């Protein structure tokens, strides 16, 4: 477990920022009235652009944090305790991804709702962790120095081949499997290209660990992140077109014309540089705790906003109905209430679990008493009926 003094608070702050952006982004996207979704409105366009940074940030920080903890351990390969912890975490996240999309009404009717099989962000994060662990174990068997190079190359290949796999239908695969690779059946997120961000995050974590004790490391990190981020945002498309002109490879041109992956990666690097710059001011316990509880916050927000198992969320009652003022106030309250409930639960987790246990135990005892009472009453009635039957027979 990471000691408090060694904890990189800016990573928690980035995760907290990403989950807060996700909360407001989902709230606004689900409930803002159509009349206000105006692409000629500067405010709306800016909001939509920054909303687009949320998912790349989530996946990059996931790869960064997990790889950082994985590589920081002195034990290597299967002996590394982070391997087993990572597998357990990944499976838990994937299962929650399916549970949140389950409809109890469909189950009562003897079916499973089609959306249950759609792949969303939790499925992708969990599967990405399993892939990251697999790559780690395979590469460490060959040569551990290749791990970071492998992640960097994988990230580049995944981004560059986006025009190829984005048109896949994969009809020959079972839909449950195909949904991890194609959005044609309704999946919200797919493993590619999002695993690419996880790879880049893992690569960054390796560089961070390798150089973090060097002189003026943070100054160099801020400068490097900023420069690479700006280059990706403004120069990646011209470079891709240049590669197309030199090599004649069409995929470079296709990526250049729809270059959202490298540009978004540039956005993420700029965001990282800002948080690293402000790292000494980002030690708030609230930020740290929000960053540590992103899964719980995501789960709770899914129930409240989308209704999950029962379909009775805010989305059902206010879908595309709120005006700007209502959206602003509602999103603020949504962020505070969801985060507050989760933080309150973990702060008083032992007491709440103890109270819940006592309540359940009390209910169980009352049910047992009720059953015992009913059994005694039925037994008494049976005895009385038998007694009456014997008397009637004698008479």
Secondary structure, DSSP 8 states (H G I E B T S, - for coil): ---GGG--HHHHHHHHHHHHHHHHHHHHHHHB-GGG--TT-HHHHHHHHHHTHHHHHHHHHHHHHHHHHHHHSSS-GGG-HHHHHHHHHHHHHHHHHHHTT--HHHHHTT---GGGG---HHHHHHHHHHHHHHHHHHHHHH-GGGHHHHHHHHHHHHHHTHHHHTT---TTS-HHHHTTT-STTS-SS-HHHHHHHHHHHHHHHHHHHHHTTSTTHHHHHHHHHHHHHHHHHHHHHHHHHHHHHHH--HHHHHHHHT-HHHHHHHHHHHHHHHHHHTGGG---HHHHHHHHTHHHHHHHHHHHHH-TTTT-SHHHHHTTTB-HHHHHHHHHHHHHHHHHHHHHHHHTHHHHHHHHHHHHHHHHHHHHHHHHHHHHHHHHHHHHHHHHHHHHHH-
